[in-house]
C-alpha cells in the first residue's frame, strides 16, 4: 500500500519489528515454554498480518489462511486444559493474545472466538464423543467454530435469553435468533445457548448448549455488514427456524448460566491482554514515528510536548502490563476471582483507548493511514471495549463485589 508522493518521507510502522516496551522488565523472568508460545504467536503475526491489513480495508475474512497458521503454530488453545491440546499457562495464553492483537485486532479476536470460547466450551461441557469428533479439528483450525449466546434484544442482559430448545421425540428443535456471533456465517459448527423448553427435562427453564453444524436446515447465518471495527473477521446474525438436531447434540455438561459465565470469565482476562496488545502497537508506532519524522529541522522526539506524551503513554502501558501479569499469576495459582478479571478488563480497554488516541494525535495526518496501523487499532479497540461485557457492566460487577449491593435493576 504506497500512498506517498515521490520524494515524500513518511515513516511507517512494522508489526514484525517490535520495540522494547517492557520498561519494568515484567516479562524478563518468564519460563522458556511461555516465551516459546509468545514467539510462536509472533510467527503467526509475521505470516498473516499484511494479508489481514488488506482484508481489514476490504472487510474480507481470510479465515482459512489465518486458522491454518494459528493451528500450525499451536497457539489456538487460549489455556484450555484438555488431553491432546497443548497446555498454555495463564501467562503464556495472555502473551499469545497480546502478541496476536498487537499484530492485528481481528487476528486476536479470531483466536479468542475459536480458542477462548469454542474450544473451552467443548472441552468443559462436551461429551467424549463430541470431543473426539471436533476438538482436534477446532484446535488445528480445520473447522471453524462459533459461540452463540448474544441475541438481538439481549446483550448485557443475557439472562433474558429467548432462544428455545424443545424436545420432539428423538430430536431437539431450536427456535430463536442470535447476533454478533463470530464465525456464525462462515461454515463450521456453532455452539448455541438456548433455554430448555421441555417439562420432562430436569433443566426445564434453565440453559443448555447445543452443537449445531451450520449446514443444518433452518440455520441461517448472515454476515453483519457496515462494521467500522474488527473488519477482517465476520460476525453474524443467526436465525434458528425449527432447527432439528439429534438428542446427543446437546452438551451434557452445560446446565445453567453459571456454566456460560465460567467460559466468559475465563475469556475476560484475555480481553485485558488483547487491549494490552493493541496499546503496545500504538505506543510502538508513536515512538518509532517520533524518532523518524522530522519537522522544523529535528525529529518530533526532540520536542518537549512529544516527550511528555510518550512518557504518559508508557506510564499507561506499564500500568496495563502490571494488571495483566498479576491476573496471570493469580490464575496460575487458582486464585483469580471473576471480579478481578473484570477490573483488569475495565481498566485495560479504557486505558488502551487513551493510548490509541494519543498515538493517533502524535502521528498527525499520517495517523489516519492504515499503513501506520494506529487508526486500525483505535477503532478495533472500540469493539473489545464492548464485548465480553461492556464497561458499565464490569463496573456494576465490581461495584456489587466491593459494596455488597447489587445495582443491576
Buried (B, 14 or more C-beta within 10 A) or exposed (E): EEEEEEEEEBBBBBBEEBEEBEEEEBBEEBEEBBBEBBBBBBBBBEBBBBBBBEBBEEBBBBBEBBBBBBBBBBBBBBBBEBEEBBEBBBBBBBBBBBBBBBBBBBBBBBBBBBBBBBBBBBBBBBBEEBBEBBBBBBBBBBBBBBBBBBBEEBBBEBEEBEBBBBBEEEBBBBBBBBBBBBBBBBBBBBBBBBBBBBEEBEBEEBBBBBBBBBEBEBBBBEBBEEBEBBBBBBBBBBBBEEBBBEEEBBBBBBBEBEBBBBBBBBBBBBBBBBBBBBBBBBBBBBBBBBBBBEEEEEBBBBBEEBEEBBEEBBEBBBBBBBBBBBBBEBBBEEEBEBBBBBBBBBBBBBBBBBBBBBBBEBBEEBBEBBBBBBBBBBBBBBBBBBBBBBBEBBBBBBBBBEEEEEEEE
